[in-house]
């Protein structure tokens, strides 16, 4: 379990939504767009609407995406499979993903797709965060020039300890925390480490994955962090409401979005 009140966002500049108006879209600061030279995205599956939107709004951006679970041939296979089952909606989504793969990745010198997972230890299909930084070149990464998107289905907890060591280079992150019915305590530990260098500027509950039993707490949260270097003066709590009108969208549009109450305290552990 976890205490939602520990994640209450602070007011830090203007925000913008990037990506789809459903699952795959995230909220960041305008300052993130202005200061980012390199976008590192870990966990994309067949949806890079966030990365495309970031790229479109930030001229000169370099994008590196990492996910060993997807490839262009696999997208085509899934398209054909859905088409054979007469599931035209999902077939259309995979066809659109294939087209965007070509236009956004293959034909774009500023975008690279790596068929690797991000992990704490290097492996046959795994790279470390230090490996990723070395991909950017021999010159040191400019302070505050990197933005990180992290959606790796539960692997975020251990990895964030490594990423925190490079806080000087990272102006912000958007993180999807998973399995909070079991890992809420772990998220709190990670956020304490990150809290030395980052502040929470946005939170949204993912309504695809349900609530922690017996609570109003989502089992998955999308959390946006900003480097404290972007904060002037003492941070002021954001009065909300959350979801934020005009920015947040339900991950599953067929269901009501989760209302977040940042005075909610969950004191039990599972």
Secondary structure, 3 states (H helix, E strand, C coil): CCCHHHHCCECCCCEEEECCCCCCCEEEEHHHHHHCCEEEEECCCCCCHHHHHHHHHCCCCEEEEECCCCCHHHHHHHHHHHHHCCCHHHHHHHHHHHHHHHHHHHCCCCEEEECCEECCCCCCCEECHHHHHHHCCCCCCCCCCEEEEECCCCCHHHHHHHHHHHHHHEEEEEEEECCHHHHHHHHHHHHHHHCCCEEEEEEEECCCCCECCCCCCECCEEEEEEEHHHCCCCCCECCCCCCCCCCCCCCCCCCCCCCCCCCCCCCCCC
